[in-house]
Amino acid sequence: METNHITRHQRIHRGDRPYFCDQCASDLKIHQRIHTGERPYGCDQCGKAFTRMSHLKTHQRIHSGEKPFSCYQCGKAFIDSSYLNIHLRIHTGERPYCCDQCGKAFTSANCLKRHQRIHTGERPYDCEKCGKAFIRMSGLKIHQRIHTGERPYDCDQCGKTFRTLSALQPHRCVHHKNKMYPCDRCTKIFWSSSSYKCSQCTKHK
């Protein structure tokens, strides 16, 4: 019996794996693509490549607009079930990912990772025009509008345009002083009675 234990233990050092599993071999091959950089599944729409066919199929829904996974609480739809599961935590209040620096909790590992950059000072997204760096890709995209001149948010009353939605909203107050509908249950403000009623029917149901 002791000899058998020694023999099994020695395989750790030799790398000897006498029991071969087809399923495990397949998984290992996919895993090795992380190290080799191989991405054999390419999108015919934009060229982005993936290590798994399942990841490509999920990505292709961005182009097709298909969102087969819907929230039973509010109806919001997603391209992947994992995104739906993260979204559901908004309704349940579950925040399983906690920052070990400040204790703040998040609904997803990605949200926690972005938050931790506040503590580490990491800013992985650099502007190729001026070198300014950002914690989030979304922050970089907004910044790049300074260089491109893009102002995608326009006022429906006077046509003035803005780089961000947050800049447009206070401007709207000029036109809508008596036409704002603040929600009596949260801090959200609506610009029409119809959208306010819609919110009451869904968000605070």
DRENDO-1510 file (C-alpha; in Angstrom, 1 decimal, always signed):
<recs>
REC; n; res; u; v; w
REC; 1; MET; +0.0; +0.0; +0.0 .
REC; 2; GLU; +2.8; +2.4; +0.9 .
REC; 3; THR; +4.5; +1.7; -2.4 .
REC; 4; ASN; +1.4; +2.6; -4.3 .
REC; 5; HIS; +1.2; +6.0; -2.5 .
REC; 6; ILE; +4.8; +6.7; -3.3 .
REC; 7; THR; +4.3; +5.8; -6.9 .
REC; 8; ARG; +1.3; +8.2; -7.2 .
REC; 9; HIS; +3.2; +10.9; -5.5 .
REC; 10; GLN; +6.2; +10.6; -7.8 .
REC; 11; ARG; +3.9; +11.4; -10.8 .
REC; 12; ILE; +3.6; +14.9; -9.5 .
REC; 13; HIS; +7.3; +15.5; -10.0 .
REC; 14; ARG; +7.5; +13.5; -13.3 .
REC; 15; GLY; +4.4; +15.1; -14.8 .
REC; 16; ASP; +3.3; +11.6; -15.6 .
REC; 17; ARG; -0.5; +11.5; -16.2 .
REC; 18; PRO; -1.4; +7.9; -17.0 .
REC; 19; TYR; -5.2; +8.4; -16.8 .
REC; 20; PHE; -6.2; +10.3; -20.0 .
REC; 21; CYS; -9.6; +12.0; -20.2 .
REC; 22; ASP; -10.8; +13.3; -23.6 .
REC; 23; GLN; -12.9; +16.0; -22.0 .
REC; 24; CYS; -10.0; +17.2; -19.8 .
REC; 25; ALA; -7.7; +17.2; -22.8 .
REC; 26; SER; -10.1; +19.5; -24.7 .
REC; 27; ASP; -10.4; +21.9; -21.8 .
REC; 28; LEU; -6.6; +21.9; -21.4 .
REC; 29; LYS; -6.2; +22.8; -25.1 .
REC; 30; ILE; -8.6; +25.7; -24.7 .
REC; 31; HIS; -6.8; +26.9; -21.6 .
REC; 32; GLN; -3.4; +26.8; -23.4 .
REC; 33; ARG; -4.7; +29.5; -25.8 .
REC; 34; ILE; -4.4; +31.9; -22.9 .
REC; 35; HIS; -0.6; +31.4; -23.0 .
REC; 36; THR; -0.2; +30.9; -26.7 .
REC; 37; GLY; -2.4; +33.8; -27.7 .
REC; 38; GLU; -4.2; +31.6; -30.2 .
REC; 39; ARG; -7.7; +32.9; -31.0 .
REC; 40; PRO; -9.1; +30.7; -33.8 .
REC; 41; TYR; -12.7; +32.0; -33.8 .
REC; 42; GLY; -13.0; +35.3; -35.6 .
REC; 43; CYS; -16.0; +37.6; -36.1 .
REC; 44; ASP; -16.8; +38.1; -39.7 .
REC; 45; GLN; -18.3; +41.5; -38.9 .
REC; 46; CYS; -15.5; +43.3; -37.1 .
REC; 47; GLY; -12.6; +40.8; -37.0 .
REC; 48; LYS; -12.5; +40.4; -33.2 .
REC; 49; ALA; -11.2; +36.9; -32.3 .
REC; 50; PHE; -11.9; +34.6; -29.5 .
REC; 51; THR; -10.5; +31.4; -27.8 .
REC; 52; ARG; -13.9; +29.7; -27.8 .
REC; 53; MET; -16.7; +29.3; -30.3 .
REC; 54; SER; -19.2; +30.0; -27.5 .
REC; 55; HIS; -17.5; +33.4; -26.8 .
REC; 56; LEU; -17.8; +34.3; -30.5 .
REC; 57; LYS; -21.5; +33.4; -30.6 .
REC; 58; THR; -22.1; +35.7; -27.6 .
REC; 59; HIS; -20.1; +38.5; -29.3 .
REC; 60; GLN; -22.1; +38.2; -32.6 .
REC; 61; ARG; -25.2; +39.1; -30.7 .
REC; 62; ILE; -23.8; +42.6; -30.4 .
REC; 63; HIS; -24.0; +42.9; -34.2 .
REC; 64; SER; -27.3; +41.1; -34.6 .
REC; 65; GLY; -29.0; +42.9; -31.7 .
REC; 66; GLU; -30.2; +39.6; -30.3 .
REC; 67; LYS; -30.8; +39.6; -26.5 .
REC; 68; PRO; -32.3; +36.3; -25.6 .
REC; 69; PHE; -31.9; +36.6; -21.8 .
REC; 70; SER; -34.6; +38.8; -20.2 .
REC; 71; CYS; -35.0; +40.0; -16.6 .
REC; 72; TYR; -38.3; +38.8; -15.1 .
REC; 73; GLN; -38.4; +41.8; -12.8 .
REC; 74; CYS; -38.0; +44.7; -15.2 .
REC; 75; GLY; -37.8; +43.2; -18.7 .
REC; 76; LYS; -34.3; +44.4; -19.5 .
REC; 77; ALA; -32.6; +42.0; -21.9 .
REC; 78; PHE; -29.0; +40.8; -22.3 .
REC; 79; ILE; -26.8; +39.0; -24.9 .
REC; 80; ASP; -25.5; +36.5; -22.3 .
REC; 81; SER; -26.9; +34.8; -19.2 .
REC; 82; SER; -24.0; +35.8; -17.1 .
REC; 83; TYR; -24.8; +39.5; -17.7 .
REC; 84; LEU; -28.4; +38.8; -16.7 .
REC; 85; ASN; -27.3; +37.1; -13.5 .
REC; 86; ILE; -25.2; +40.2; -12.6 .
REC; 87; HIS; -28.1; +42.5; -13.4 .
REC; 88; LEU; -30.5; +40.5; -11.1 .
REC; 89; ARG; -28.4; +41.5; -8.2 .
REC; 90; ILE; -29.7; +45.0; -8.6 .
REC; 91; HIS; -33.1; +43.7; -7.6 .
REC; 92; THR; -32.0; +41.3; -4.9 .
REC; 93; GLY; -29.4; +43.7; -3.4 .
REC; 94; GLU; -26.7; +41.0; -3.5 .
REC; 95; ARG; -23.2; +42.4; -3.7 .
REC; 96; PRO; -20.8; +39.4; -3.3 .
REC; 97; TYR; -17.6; +41.1; -4.3 .
REC; 98; CYS; -16.1; +43.2; -1.5 .
REC; 99; CYS; -13.1; +45.6; -1.6 .
REC; 100; ASP; -10.4; +44.5; +0.9 .
REC; 101; GLN; -9.2; +48.1; +1.1 .
REC; 102; CYS; -12.4; +50.0; +2.0 .
REC; 103; GLY; -15.1; +47.4; +2.4 .
REC; 104; LYS; -17.3; +48.7; -0.5 .
REC; 105; ALA; -19.2; +45.8; -2.2 .
REC; 106; PHE; -20.1; +45.3; -5.8 .
REC; 107; THR; -22.4; +43.1; -8.0 .
REC; 108; SER; -19.6; +41.8; -10.2 .
REC; 109; ALA; -15.9; +41.0; -10.2 .
REC; 110; ASN; -15.4; +43.5; -13.0 .
REC; 111; CYS; -17.0; +46.3; -11.0 .
REC; 112; LEU; -14.7; +45.5; -8.1 .
REC; 113; LYS; -11.6; +45.4; -10.3 .
REC; 114; ARG; -12.4; +48.8; -11.7 .
REC; 115; HIS; -13.0; +50.2; -8.2 .
REC; 116; GLN; -9.7; +48.8; -6.9 .
REC; 117; ARG; -7.9; +51.0; -9.4 .
REC; 118; ILE; -8.8; +54.0; -7.2 .
REC; 119; HIS; -6.6; +52.4; -4.5 .
REC; 120; THR; -3.8; +51.2; -6.7 .
REC; 121; GLY; -3.7; +54.2; -8.9 .
REC; 122; GLU; -3.8; +52.0; -12.0 .
REC; 123; ARG; -5.0; +53.8; -15.1 .
REC; 124; PRO; -4.8; +51.3; -18.0 .
REC; 125; TYR; -6.6; +53.3; -20.7 .
REC; 126; ASP; -4.4; +56.0; -22.3 .
REC; 127; CYS; -5.4; +58.6; -24.8 .
REC; 128; GLU; -3.2; +58.3; -27.9 .
REC; 129; LYS; -3.5; +62.0; -28.6 .
REC; 130; CYS; -2.4; +63.5; -25.4 .
REC; 131; GLY; -1.4; +60.6; -23.1 .
REC; 132; LYS; -4.0; +61.3; -20.4 .
REC; 133; ALA; -4.9; +58.0; -18.6 .
REC; 134; PHE; -8.2; +56.8; -17.2 .
REC; 135; ILE; -9.5; +54.1; -14.9 .
REC; 136; ARG; -12.3; +53.1; -17.2 .
REC; 137; MET; -12.6; +52.7; -21.0 .
REC; 138; SER; -15.8; +54.8; -20.8 .
REC; 139; GLY; -13.9; +57.6; -19.3 .
REC; 140; LEU; -11.4; +57.5; -22.1 .
REC; 141; LYS; -14.1; +57.5; -24.8 .
REC; 142; ILE; -15.7; +60.6; -23.3 .
REC; 143; HIS; -12.3; +62.3; -23.1 .
REC; 144; GLN; -11.6; +61.5; -26.8 .
REC; 145; ARG; -14.5; +63.6; -27.8 .
REC; 146; ILE; -12.4; +66.6; -26.9 .
REC; 147; HIS; -10.1; +65.7; -29.7 .
REC; 148; THR; -12.7; +64.4; -32.2 .
REC; 149; GLY; -15.2; +67.2; -31.5 .
REC; 150; GLU; -18.0; +64.6; -31.2 .
REC; 151; ARG; -21.0; +65.9; -29.2 .
REC; 152; PRO; -23.6; +63.2; -29.4 .
REC; 153; TYR; -26.1; +64.6; -26.8 .
REC; 154; ASP; -28.3; +67.4; -28.1 .
REC; 155; CYS; -31.1; +69.5; -26.5 .
REC; 156; ASP; -34.5; +68.8; -28.1 .
REC; 157; GLN; -35.5; +72.4; -27.4 .
REC; 158; CYS; -32.6; +74.5; -28.8 .
REC; 159; GLY; -30.4; +72.0; -30.5 .
REC; 160; LYS; -27.3; +72.8; -28.4 .
REC; 161; THR; -25.0; +69.7; -28.2 .
REC; 162; PHE; -22.9; +68.2; -25.4 .
REC; 163; ARG; -20.2; +65.7; -25.0 .
REC; 164; THR; -21.8; +63.9; -22.1 .
REC; 165; LEU; -25.3; +63.2; -20.9 .
REC; 166; SER; -24.4; +64.6; -17.5 .
REC; 167; ALA; -23.6; +68.0; -19.2 .
REC; 168; LEU; -26.9; +68.0; -21.1 .
REC; 169; GLN; -29.2; +67.4; -18.1 .
REC; 170; PRO; -28.5; +70.6; -16.2 .
REC; 171; HIS; -28.9; +72.5; -19.5 .
REC; 172; ARG; -32.3; +71.0; -19.9 .
REC; 173; CYS; -33.4; +72.7; -16.6 .
REC; 174; VAL; -33.2; +76.1; -18.5 .
REC; 175; HIS; -36.0; +75.0; -20.8 .
REC; 176; HIS; -37.9; +72.7; -18.4 .
REC; 177; LYS; -38.0; +74.6; -15.1 .
REC; 178; ASN; -41.7; +73.9; -14.7 .
REC; 179; LYS; -41.7; +70.6; -16.6 .
REC; 180; MET; -39.5; +68.4; -14.5 .
REC; 181; TYR; -40.9; +65.4; -12.8 .
REC; 182; PRO; -38.7; +64.3; -9.8 .
REC; 183; CYS; -39.5; +60.8; -8.5 .
REC; 184; ASP; -40.8; +60.9; -5.0 .
REC; 185; ARG; -39.1; +57.5; -4.2 .
REC; 186; CYS; -35.6; +58.1; -5.5 .
REC; 187; THR; -33.4; +60.9; -6.9 .
REC; 188; LYS; -34.1; +60.4; -10.6 .
REC; 189; ILE; -35.6; +63.3; -12.6 .
REC; 190; PHE; -37.8; +62.8; -15.7 .
REC; 191; TRP; -38.5; +65.3; -18.5 .
REC; 192; SER; -42.0; +64.2; -19.3 .
REC; 193; SER; -45.0; +62.9; -17.3 .
REC; 194; SER; -45.2; +59.8; -19.5 .
REC; 195; SER; -41.7; +58.7; -18.8 .
REC; 196; TYR; -42.3; +59.4; -15.1 .
REC; 197; LYS; -45.4; +57.2; -15.1 .
REC; 198; CYS; -43.5; +54.5; -16.9 .
REC; 199; SER; -40.8; +54.6; -14.2 .
REC; 200; GLN; -43.4; +54.3; -11.5 .
REC; 201; CYS; -44.8; +51.2; -13.1 .
REC; 202; THR; -41.5; +49.4; -13.4 .
REC; 203; LYS; -38.7; +50.6; -11.1 .
REC; 204; HIS; -40.9; +51.0; -8.0 .
REC; 205; LYS; -43.4; +48.3; -8.7 .
</recs>
